[in-house]
Amino acid sequence: MWKQLKAFIEYMEQAISKPVPDDEKIKLKEELLVKINFFQHERIVHLLVMMLFAICTIITIMGFVAFQSLGVALLFVLLMCLLIPYIVHYYHLENGVQKLYTFYDKLK
């Protein structure tokens, strides 16, 4: 998903870097709005998954404090191994969508 967003950002940077006629601006804005909606949906899904993993990680920490079990500690490590990439991925999605907002503002 990040590669698609990055490619679209590069496409928009090239399209906006030169003077754009009004009819072309309308087409670019429509395409941009469709992509923004698509990436916003993706961002929300990843936010929910990331929050679920974060909550599970916190519960696992509390379980480890309560039971001091090796299995719970391993579950915590596994969840952290999944949570960190989700945070990085969500960070890229969030910043990419914010960049798309700036493109839309430039096309106004």
N, C-alpha and C positions, 0 to 999 in steps of 0.2 A: 504494500500500500504506500509506503514511504517513497518508493521509486516512482510510482505514478504521480504522486503529489509533487515530487521534485521535478519530474519531466514537465508537468503542467506549469509549474512556476517558471521554469526556463522558457517555455513556449510563450507565456504571458509577458515575460520580461522582454523577449525579442519583439513581440507584437506591439508593445507599448513604447519601445525605445524610439520608434520612428513616428512621424506625424500620421495620425489615423483619421481617415475621412469619417463623417458622421454616420453613414450607413454601415461602415465597418465597425464603428464603435458600438452600434446597437447589436450587431451580431456577436461581438466579443463580450458585451455585457450579458447577453442571454446565455452564451456558453459558460461564462464565468459563474453566473448564478446557479446553473445546473451543477457545475463542479463543486461550488461551495456547499450546496445542499447535500451532495453525495459525500463529501469529506466531513461535513458536520455530523452526518449520521454515523459515519465510521468512527469519528471522534467520540461520540456519545457512547457507542457500544464499547469502545476500548476503555473509556472512563469507568463504566459500570463493571467491566471485568477487572480492571485494576483495583477498584474499590473493594470488590469481593475478595481478591487475593490479599489486599492489605488487611481487611477485617479478619480473614482466616489466619494470617500471619500473627496478628495481635492475639487472637484467641490461642494460637499455638504457643506463643510466649507465656501467656498466663497459665496454660496447661503445663508447660515445662517448669515454671516456678512452683506450681502446686504439686506435681507428681515427680519431677526430676527424673524423667524417663529418657533413655537413649533413643527410643522410637520417636518420641515427641520432638526431641532435639533434631533428629534426622528429618522429620517432617518440616520443621522450621527452616532448615537449610534448603530443602527442596522448594519450599514456598518462596524463600528469598531469591533463589536462582530463577524463579519465574517472575517474581515481582519486579526485580530490577530491570529486566528487559522491557516489561510492560510500561514502566515509568519512562524509560528512554523513548520507547515508541510513541507513547502519548505526548511526550514533550515535542517530538518532531511533528506530530499531527497538529498539535495546538499552534505551534509557531508557523507551520505551513498555512493553516487556515487564516491566521492573522495576516499573513503576507497576502493572501488572496483578497482579504478585505481592503488592503491598501491599493491593490490593483483596481478594484471596483471604484474606490474613491477617486483614483486618477482618471478613470474613464468618464466620470460625471461631467 
